């Protein structure tokens, strides 16, 4: 876990209106970074000052998470060993009876790594979009139980609702849909050209105010950093097919992982309160059958969790063109636009009921085409490299995971 101090930097053009009106200088809170890259802060002011907390979350949103794909191949090697058994007394008995000495066969297996490398996809992320969950989706809204409802009327979610919501979130992540898309929506999502998507009754700033005005001693605000835009299941299948086309027949695993995708705001309590919030300590308490008592302490001691908002980084998405007119097609839109204007490519535009949408970002097929040669070469050379590959122009060698320039840009 690393300690750090937030720099006085906000993402350009995204300073809150309240900050502009008050002219308050940016606050520099202390925070720690977990092994997985998550941010955890117990700064006292962030738990009371909504403006300072808002600014801190905006500055953290300017730091995208790490998104990598890992390709891991192994095979099992089986060895048989013949042992001629028997001691001197057994050998003497065998000689007298005329029997041959006893032999034993032992079998051992060993897992051999054929290749293990990662490719960093973080550089393909587009500017973030701030979002809040819809009121009808189960989430923690200032309590210890998952709830649904707006600011005025809330109720505890049922186990069925929670289970369905978790399943839908997993499906949305695999299909590349934004986290704010309503559950059950399986089609494409066309977003307006802005940086905020508020689906709940309260805005992000209002949720922050709700957290800061709470007097509960064990409160926690969780700010998520998610990634969307690509159909990961389809891309995973394409990578697996490519690797198998090289003739590889071992055990293959292709997986996507995201690190540094959480920001936790917690009170500046005593050491015991900080330990209770640690995942490792929670696991130990579970094993020691102590956690139920800690849960009761949380319940009666004023625990509360907010997990209703975050920021999402698209890899690709359809963005509505505000100057388009409902009913016109792509050709009509291009004709109507000024010849000197920067009109998007026709292949990246589509007609919608609202007008015209433009595809921004890199598609899965485009990324795969850029990295196809690198993937194939890394598998053939049996690359084992703990540091993710950053650019398609990097080609690997077998020796010590070195990287050298092979392809010309």
LINSUL-V82252 format. One record per residue. N is the residue number from 1. RES is the residue in one letter. PSI is psi in whole degrees, -180 to 180 (NA if undefined). OMEGA is omega in whole degrees, 0 to 359 (NA if undefined). Layout:
BEGIN
n: [N,N]
res: [RES,RES]
psi: [PSI,PSI]
omega: [OMEGA,OMEGA]
END
This chain:
BEGIN
n: [1,2,3,4,5,6,7,8,9,10,11,12,13,14,15,16,17,18,19,20,21,22,23,24,25,26,27,28,29,30,31,32,33,34,35,36,37,38,39,40,41,42,43,44,45,46,47,48,49,50,51,52,53,54,55,56,57,58,59,60,61,62,63,64,65,66,67,68,69,70,71,72,73,74,75,76,77,78,79,80,81,82,83,84,85,86,87,88,89,90,91,92,93,94,95,96,97,98,99,100,101,102,103,104,105,106,107,108,109,110,111,112,113,114,115,116,117,118,119,120,121,122,123,124,125,126,127,128,129,130,131,132,133,134,135,136,137,138,139,140,141,142,143,144,145,146,147,148,149,150,151,152,153,154,155,156,157,158,159,160,161,162,163,164,165,166,167,168,169,170,171,172,173,174,175,176,177,178,179,180,181,182,183,184,185,186,187,188,189,190,191,192,193,194,195,196,197,198,199,200,201,202,203,204,205,206,207,208,209,210,211,212,213,214,215,216,217,218,219,220,221,222,223,224,225,226,227,228,229,230,231,232,233,234,235,236,237,238,239,240,241,242,243,244,245,246,247,248,249,250,251,252,253,254,255,256,257,258,259,260,261,262,263,264,265,266,267,268,269,270,271,272,273,274,275,276,277,278,279,280,281,282,283,284,285,286,287,288,289,290,291,292,293,294,295,296,297,298,299,300,301,302,303,304,305,306,307,308,309,310,311,312,313,314,315,316,317,318,319,320,321,322,323,324,325,326,327,328,329,330,331,332,333,334,335,336,337,338,339,340,341,342,343,344,345,346,347,348,349,350,351,352,353,354,355,356,357,358,359,360,361,362,363,364,365,366,367,368,369,370,371,372,373,374,375,376,377,378,379,380,381,382,383,384,385,386,387,388,389,390,391,392,393,394,395,396,397,398,399,400,401,402,403,404,405,406,407,408,409]
res: [X,X,X,X,X,X,X,X,X,X,X,X,X,X,X,X,X,X,X,X,X,X,X,X,X,X,X,X,X,X,X,X,X,X,X,X,X,X,X,X,X,X,X,X,X,X,X,X,X,X,X,X,X,X,X,X,X,X,X,X,X,X,X,X,X,X,X,X,X,X,X,X,X,X,X,X,X,X,X,X,X,X,X,X,X,X,X,X,X,X,X,X,X,X,X,X,X,X,X,X,X,X,X,X,X,X,X,X,X,X,X,X,X,X,X,X,X,X,X,X,X,X,X,X,X,X,X,X,X,X,X,X,X,X,X,X,X,X,X,X,X,X,X,X,X,X,X,X,X,X,X,X,X,X,X,X,X,X,X,X,X,X,X,X,X,X,X,X,X,X,X,X,X,X,X,X,X,X,X,X,X,X,X,X,X,X,X,X,X,X,X,X,X,X,X,X,X,X,X,X,X,X,X,X,X,X,X,X,X,X,X,X,X,X,X,X,X,X,X,X,X,X,X,X,X,X,X,X,X,X,X,X,X,X,X,X,X,X,X,X,X,X,X,X,X,X,X,X,X,X,X,X,X,X,X,X,X,X,X,X,X,X,X,X,X,X,X,X,X,X,X,X,X,X,X,X,X,X,X,X,X,X,X,X,X,X,X,X,X,X,X,X,X,X,X,X,X,X,X,X,X,X,X,X,X,X,X,X,X,X,X,X,X,X,X,X,X,X,X,X,X,X,X,X,X,X,X,X,X,X,X,X,X,X,X,X,X,X,X,X,X,X,X,X,X,X,X,X,X,X,X,X,X,X,X,X,X,X,X,X,X,X,X,X,X,X,X,X,X,X,X,X,X,X,X,X,X,X,X,X,X,X,X,X,X,X,X,X,X,X,X,X,X,X,X,X,X,X,X,X,X,X,X,X,X,X,X,X,X]
psi: [128,151,148,169,130,130,157,66,131,154,132,133,7,30,138,153,-37,-38,-39,-37,-39,-27,20,137,150,140,144,89,158,147,167,155,123,173,-28,7,1,152,131,126,139,26,130,-40,-36,-22,-4,-33,107,-35,-45,-40,-41,-45,-40,-43,-37,-42,-36,-31,-23,-8,101,157,168,129,117,157,133,133,121,122,135,162,158,128,124,132,138,138,128,124,124,107,-177,135,-173,-35,-40,-37,-38,-42,-39,-38,-38,-36,-15,3,153,156,150,142,150,143,123,146,132,145,147,135,119,129,122,-39,151,101,163,152,127,124,2,-31,-14,-3,139,171,147,162,126,139,160,150,153,154,-28,3,129,131,164,119,45,23,-169,-2,150,137,161,154,169,-160,-31,-44,120,152,157,134,148,162,-34,-44,-41,-44,-44,-40,-42,-41,-42,-38,-39,-42,-41,-40,-41,-34,-4,21,151,154,-21,-5,137,144,137,-10,114,-9,-172,153,125,116,150,156,70,-179,15,136,97,112,-15,170,-38,146,173,-45,-37,-35,-38,-42,-41,-40,-47,-30,-9,138,8,139,-21,41,160,133,124,123,117,145,109,166,137,172,-30,145,96,-34,-41,-42,-39,-42,-38,-41,-42,-41,-41,-45,-40,-26,-16,-4,4,132,8,-171,121,136,123,120,152,141,148,130,158,40,18,144,121,127,120,156,159,66,-170,179,-34,-43,-37,-38,-38,-32,-2,134,-41,-42,-38,-41,-44,-39,-36,-47,-31,7,32,-21,-36,-36,-36,-38,-41,-37,-41,-43,-48,-16,4,48,149,139,136,120,70,0,166,-163,141,141,113,145,-36,153,160,123,129,133,116,-25,6,160,134,133,-23,152,-178,-42,-43,-38,-42,-37,-41,-31,151,139,-26,-10,161,81,133,162,142,-35,-13,23,153,144,137,169,-25,-15,-119,138,149,137,121,153,-173,131,161,-41,-38,-43,-44,-39,-38,-35,1,-47,-38,-43,-47,-45,-38,-38,-45,-38,-8,47,132,108,118,-25,127,146,134,-40,151,-25,-5,125,140,154,164,-25,118,26,25,157,133,161,121,-47,146,139,NA]
omega: [181,176,181,176,182,179,182,183,172,178,184,176,184,175,182,180,181,180,179,182,184,181,181,178,179,180,181,182,173,180,177,180,180,179,178,177,179,180,177,179,175,184,184,184,180,179,181,185,183,179,179,180,179,179,180,179,178,180,177,178,178,179,183,176,176,182,184,170,182,176,187,180,180,170,182,179,182,180,176,181,180,181,176,187,178,176,184,180,178,180,178,179,179,179,181,181,181,180,178,180,180,177,180,177,178,180,177,179,180,181,183,177,179,176,180,182,181,175,181,180,187,183,180,182,179,178,189,176,178,185,171,181,176,183,184,179,181,180,176,184,178,178,178,177,176,185,171,179,181,183,185,185,177,176,180,181,176,179,178,179,180,180,179,180,178,179,180,178,178,179,179,179,180,181,178,180,179,182,182,180,180,178,181,179,186,182,178,179,180,186,175,184,173,185,181,175,182,180,181,178,180,176,178,181,179,175,177,177,180,179,185,180,179,181,182,188,182,181,180,174,179,181,187,171,184,181,180,175,182,171,187,179,179,179,177,179,179,179,179,179,179,181,179,179,177,183,182,183,181,179,187,176,175,185,176,180,179,176,182,186,179,171,182,175,183,181,178,183,179,185,181,180,179,179,180,180,180,181,180,179,179,179,178,179,175,182,181,181,180,188,177,178,176,179,177,177,177,183,182,181,174,177,178,182,173,179,188,186,178,180,183,183,181,169,170,177,175,181,180,177,188,181,177,184,177,178,180,178,185,181,179,180,181,178,182,179,179,180,181,183,181,182,180,177,182,182,181,176,182,178,177,177,180,184,182,175,180,177,179,180,182,178,180,181,179,178,182,179,179,188,185,181,180,179,182,183,180,179,182,181,181,184,169,187,182,182,182,175,187,189,179,182,178,176,190,172,182,190,170,176,181,180,177,182,181,180,174,181,NA]
END
